[in-house]
Amino acid sequence: AVRRFADFIAEICKEIEILEINSTLVTDRSIVEILRKLKNLRFLDLSGCPNFVGTAFSDAQEVLASDQIQHIILGPEFSNNHNMKVAKSKIHAKLPNVVFELNLKKKYHVHHI
């Protein structure tokens, strides 16, 4: 369902520049599709996606334009760990001017249906 949602965003909202996603179901695989299809994306907030680990940046690296993303916000799981360093190095290889920010205050809410 989440992958279809990411595909939906990427297909219907092609001109979107700012995207904030808050979901425990979002993974790197769904973010890759968004990075590949949203060519006008400038600001990406993934701080509400605790299952995002940063591999999307290397997986989509070949299709990212050098001016595509200017600002990325990641969640508390990226603070002081190897994932943040890897994510930064992957994205800076293609987007050297991107600004990374950590949102350490993000809280996750799990809803059971």
Sequence and secondary structure as in RCSB ss.txt:
>XXXX:A:sequence
AVRRFADFIAEICKEIEILEINSTLVTDRSIVEILRKLKNLRFLDLSGCPNFVGTAFSDAQEVLASDQIQHIILG
PEFSNNHNMKVAKSKIHAKLPNVVFELNLKKKYHVHHI
>XXXX:A:secstr
 HHHHHHHHHHH TT  EEEEE TT  HHHHHHHHHH TT  EEEEEE TT  SHHHHHTGGG  TTS  EEEE 
GGGTTSHHHHHHHHHHHHH TT EEEE TT        
